[in-house]
Amino acid sequence: MKFAMGFLALLCLFFGIFPTFAFSALNVISHQLIGIKLLHTQNWLWLIPISDKTSSYNPLWVSVGIIFIGFISYYLLRVYYGNTKTREIKPWDCGYGAINQRMQYSATAFTMPLRRVFHNFWSLHEKLETTGYSVNYSLQVDDLIRQRIYLPLERFSFTLARFFARLQGGNVRVYLTYMFITLILLLWIIA
């Protein structure tokens, strides 16, 4: 299984550094199907997507340049940082030793970025009380959209519903009076 993965990785590397071999085979297929070549190649090193004056490049030299820059970066980092010793610590204790409950990442800390981003939509009331060695923290979050938009609309709709409930007395004579007043009003507007 590792041989097959290694073989495919080598093929990827080969076709990445020398893509003209693959494109020459693909050019034959595209020329037979649609009559157009995908890429123009001068020789086996240069890849020319559009024209040789604007966008030709040599994948081998690009790969050599990337490897060279990688080695230079590694060397400069080794010279700059030197042979610093690597400390071995447990992965999750950040070098502080045993982790206890006071160090845990709580829901309040988890939501802090969200509170900072959406602070215009929430009313935050934070309270921090220190008494001796104990610290009490409380946070109250009120939704401003609910307070300023939803609750006034709710109050308005209930007020409107109460008004219409008073209009609907349930008596036929009252409804006939409403219809008569509406008819007189509309005739007066039309005339």
TORKE-535857 format. One record per residue (C-alpha): x, y negated, z negated; residue in three letters. Coordinates in nm, 2 decimals. Each point is the difference from the previous one (the first is absolute). Example, Ala and Ser with C-alpha at 12.3 -4.5 7.8 and 13.67 -1.06 7.14 Angstrom:
<zazas>
> xx_yy_zz_resn
> 1.23_0.45_-0.78_ALA
> 0.14_-0.34_0.07_SER
</zazas>
This chain:
<zazas>
> xx_yy_zz_resn
> 0.00_0.00_0.00_MET
> 0.28_-0.24_-0.08_LYS
> 0.17_0.09_0.33_PHE
> -0.31_-0.11_0.19_ALA
> -0.03_-0.32_-0.19_MET
> 0.37_-0.07_0.05_GLY
> -0.03_0.07_0.37_PHE
> -0.29_-0.24_0.03_LEU
> 0.19_-0.26_-0.19_ALA
> 0.30_0.04_0.23_LEU
> -0.23_-0.04_0.30_LEU
> -0.15_-0.32_-0.14_CYS
> 0.35_-0.13_-0.06_LEU
> 0.11_0.10_0.35_PHE
> -0.30_-0.15_0.17_PHE
> 0.03_-0.32_-0.21_GLY
> 0.37_-0.05_0.10_ILE
> -0.04_0.13_0.36_PHE
> -0.36_-0.07_0.10_PRO
> 0.08_-0.03_0.37_THR
> 0.00_0.38_0.03_PHE
> -0.36_0.02_-0.13_ALA
> -0.12_-0.30_0.20_PHE
> 0.14_0.14_0.33_SER
> -0.22_0.31_-0.05_ALA
> -0.29_-0.22_-0.10_LEU
> 0.05_-0.23_0.30_ASN
> -0.05_0.30_0.23_VAL
> -0.33_0.08_-0.16_ILE
> -0.13_-0.36_-0.01_SER
> 0.11_-0.06_0.36_HIS
> -0.20_0.31_0.11_GLN
> -0.31_-0.10_-0.20_LEU
> -0.03_-0.37_0.04_ILE
> 0.28_-0.09_0.24_GLY
> 0.19_-0.22_-0.24_ILE
> 0.33_0.07_-0.18_LYS
> 0.01_-0.07_-0.38_LEU
> 0.35_-0.13_-0.02_LEU
> 0.29_-0.07_0.23_HIS
> 0.34_0.14_-0.08_THR
> 0.33_-0.11_0.15_GLN
> 0.19_0.29_-0.16_ASN
> -0.03_0.24_-0.29_TRP
> 0.08_-0.26_-0.26_LEU
> -0.21_-0.31_0.09_TRP
> -0.37_-0.02_-0.07_LEU
> -0.19_-0.26_0.20_ILE
> -0.37_-0.04_-0.10_PRO
> -0.08_-0.30_0.23_ILE
> 0.30_-0.13_0.19_SER
> 0.38_0.02_-0.04_ASP
> 0.03_-0.38_-0.05_LYS
> -0.25_-0.03_-0.29_THR
> -0.04_0.30_-0.21_SER
> 0.27_0.27_0.06_SER
> 0.18_0.15_-0.29_TYR
> 0.23_0.29_-0.08_ASN
> -0.15_0.23_-0.27_PRO
> 0.34_0.16_-0.07_LEU
> 0.16_-0.34_-0.08_TRP
> -0.30_-0.10_-0.21_VAL
> 0.04_0.31_-0.20_SER
> 0.37_-0.05_-0.04_VAL
> -0.07_-0.36_-0.11_GLY
> -0.25_0.11_-0.26_ILE
> 0.24_0.26_-0.14_ILE
> 0.28_-0.25_-0.01_PHE
> -0.21_-0.26_-0.19_ILE
> -0.10_0.28_-0.24_GLY
> 0.36_0.09_-0.07_PHE
> 0.10_-0.37_-0.04_ILE
> -0.29_-0.06_-0.24_SER
> 0.09_0.31_-0.21_TYR
> 0.37_-0.12_-0.01_TYR
> -0.09_-0.35_-0.10_LEU
> -0.24_0.12_-0.28_LEU
> 0.27_0.23_-0.13_ARG
> 0.26_-0.28_0.00_VAL
> -0.25_-0.25_-0.16_TYR
> -0.14_0.23_-0.26_TYR
> 0.31_0.22_-0.05_GLY
> -0.01_0.33_-0.17_ASN
> -0.27_-0.07_-0.25_THR
> -0.10_0.29_-0.22_LYS
> -0.34_0.14_0.05_THR
> -0.20_0.02_-0.32_ARG
> -0.21_0.31_-0.04_GLU
> -0.33_-0.07_-0.18_ILE
> -0.34_0.16_-0.01_LYS
> -0.20_-0.12_0.30_PRO
> -0.30_-0.15_-0.19_TRP
> 0.14_-0.16_-0.31_ASP
> 0.19_-0.29_0.18_CYS
> 0.30_0.06_-0.22_GLY
> -0.18_-0.08_-0.33_TYR
> -0.02_0.35_-0.14_GLY
> -0.32_0.18_-0.10_ALA
> -0.32_-0.15_0.13_ILE
> -0.28_-0.07_-0.24_ASN
> -0.36_-0.12_0.03_GLN
> 0.09_-0.37_-0.03_ARG
> 0.21_0.02_0.32_MET
> -0.27_0.15_0.22_GLN
> -0.14_-0.18_0.31_TYR
> -0.35_-0.09_-0.11_SER
> -0.30_-0.09_0.21_ALA
> 0.05_-0.37_-0.09_THR
> 0.35_0.00_0.15_ALA
> -0.13_0.19_0.30_PHE
> -0.27_-0.26_0.08_THR
> 0.23_-0.30_-0.06_MET
> 0.09_-0.05_0.37_PRO
> -0.37_0.02_0.09_LEU
> -0.09_-0.25_-0.27_ARG
> 0.27_-0.24_0.14_ARG
> -0.13_0.04_0.36_VAL
> -0.37_-0.04_-0.08_PHE
> 0.02_-0.25_-0.28_HIS
> -0.23_-0.24_0.19_ASN
> -0.28_0.25_-0.02_PHE
> 0.03_0.09_-0.37_TRP
> -0.01_-0.19_-0.32_SER
> 0.27_0.15_-0.22_LEU
> 0.01_-0.05_-0.38_HIS
> 0.32_0.15_-0.15_GLU
> 0.06_0.00_-0.37_LYS
> 0.33_0.10_-0.16_LEU
> 0.01_0.02_-0.38_GLU
> 0.32_0.08_-0.19_THR
> -0.03_0.09_-0.37_THR
> 0.32_0.12_-0.15_GLY
> 0.12_0.30_0.20_TYR
> -0.32_0.07_0.18_SER
> -0.12_-0.16_0.32_VAL
> -0.36_-0.01_0.11_ASN
> -0.07_-0.08_0.36_TYR
> -0.35_-0.04_0.15_SER
> -0.11_-0.08_0.35_LEU
> -0.34_-0.10_0.11_GLN
> -0.07_-0.02_0.38_VAL
> -0.31_-0.17_0.12_ASP
> -0.10_0.01_0.37_ASP
> -0.04_-0.36_0.12_LEU
> -0.19_0.11_0.32_ILE
> -0.26_0.17_-0.22_ARG
> -0.02_-0.30_-0.23_GLN
> -0.01_-0.27_0.26_ARG
> -0.18_0.16_0.29_ILE
> -0.19_0.32_-0.10_TYR
> -0.14_-0.11_-0.33_LEU
> -0.14_-0.34_0.13_PRO
> -0.16_0.18_0.29_LEU
> -0.14_0.26_-0.24_GLU
> -0.15_-0.28_-0.22_ARG
> -0.14_-0.18_0.31_PHE
> -0.16_0.32_0.14_SER
> -0.16_0.07_-0.34_PHE
> -0.13_-0.36_-0.03_THR
> -0.14_0.03_0.35_LEU
> -0.16_0.33_-0.08_ALA
> -0.16_-0.14_-0.31_ARG
> -0.14_-0.30_0.20_PHE
> -0.15_0.23_0.26_PHE
> -0.14_0.23_-0.27_ALA
> -0.19_-0.30_-0.14_ARG
> -0.13_-0.08_0.35_LEU
> -0.13_0.35_0.04_GLN
> -0.28_-0.01_-0.25_GLY
> -0.17_0.31_0.14_GLY
> -0.34_-0.19_0.06_ASN
> -0.14_0.00_0.35_VAL
> -0.13_-0.35_-0.04_ARG
> 0.35_-0.13_-0.08_VAL
> 0.14_0.16_0.32_TYR
> -0.28_-0.15_0.21_LEU
> 0.07_-0.34_-0.15_THR
> 0.37_0.04_0.09_TYR
> -0.10_0.09_0.36_MET
> -0.24_-0.29_0.03_PHE
> 0.26_-0.25_-0.13_ILE
> 0.26_0.14_0.24_THR
> -0.25_-0.02_0.29_LEU
> -0.09_-0.36_-0.07_ILE
> 0.37_-0.09_-0.04_LEU
> 0.09_0.16_0.34_LEU
> -0.29_-0.16_0.18_LEU
> 0.10_-0.34_-0.15_TRP
> 0.37_0.06_0.12_ILE
> -0.12_0.10_0.36_ILE
> -0.24_-0.29_0.03_ALA
</zazas>
